Amino acid sequence: MKQTVLLLRHAKAGDRLKWRGDDRSRPLTKAGNKQASALIRTLAAVPVSTVFSSPYRRCVETVLPLARARKLDVIEIAILAEGSSPSQVFSWLSQLDAPAVLCSHGDVIEGVRELVDDEAERSVGTAFTEKGAGWLLELEDGVVVSLRRLPPPAVKD
């Protein structure tokens, strides 16, 4: 069975060092909200029937406009939280049975991308996944057969 999964890094959020309070509640910036809204257009041709997100506010806010536009719920899942095991995330996402968007954090995204590179025995390069950018994975029977970088939506600050 073929499957499409978009692994998306959250959009631009406020400065971690300046944020006072629990980092899990740090919101998107004005530019981040614009990126989140722009995902509706950017992902118009990508099939999505489920939207998963890290429970961190900045991730939920990133995919909420897309979910609303597609009349879907955002399902918060702890495995996508910052500091999670990339191998556990990769194992979980390879078992999904519907086209999905997964919003997570830079550390998780980069770890999963490295695992995909290893599995596919090729490299997509060393490009760091910017905020709001992602990776479109095509899987067949749980094995990645294609990996394509999706740049962040271009927005003005």
URPEPE-V431266 format. One line per field, one symbol per residue. ss: DSSP state (H for helix, E for strand, L for the rest). phi: phi as a letter, one per 40 degrees, with the letter a starting at -180 (. if undefined). burial: b if it has 9 or more other C-alpha atoms within 8 Angstrom, else e. A space follows every 10 residues. Layout:
ss->???
phi->???
burial->???
This chain:
ss->LEEEEEEEEL LLELLLLLLL LLHHHLLELH HHHHHHHHHH HHLLLLLLLE EEELLLHHHH HHHHHHHHHL LLLEEELHHH LLLLLHHHHH HHHLLLLLLE EEEELHHHHH HHHHHHHHHH LLLLLLLLLL LLLEEEEEEE LLEEEEEEEE LLLLLLL
phi->.cabbbcbcd cdbdcdcccb hcccbccccd cccccccccd cdbdcccaba bbadccdccd cccccccccc fbccccbccc cdgccdcccc ccccbcbada bbbabdccdc ccccccdccc fabchbdccc cgcabcbbbb fgbcbabbcb ccccbcc
burial->eebbbbbbbb bbbbeeeebe eebebbbbbe bbbbbbbbbb eeeeeeebeb bbbbbbbbbb bbbbbbbbee ebebebbebb bbebebbbbb eeebebebbb bbbbbbebbb bbbebbbbeb eeeeeeeebb bbbbbbbbbb eeebbebeee ebbeeee
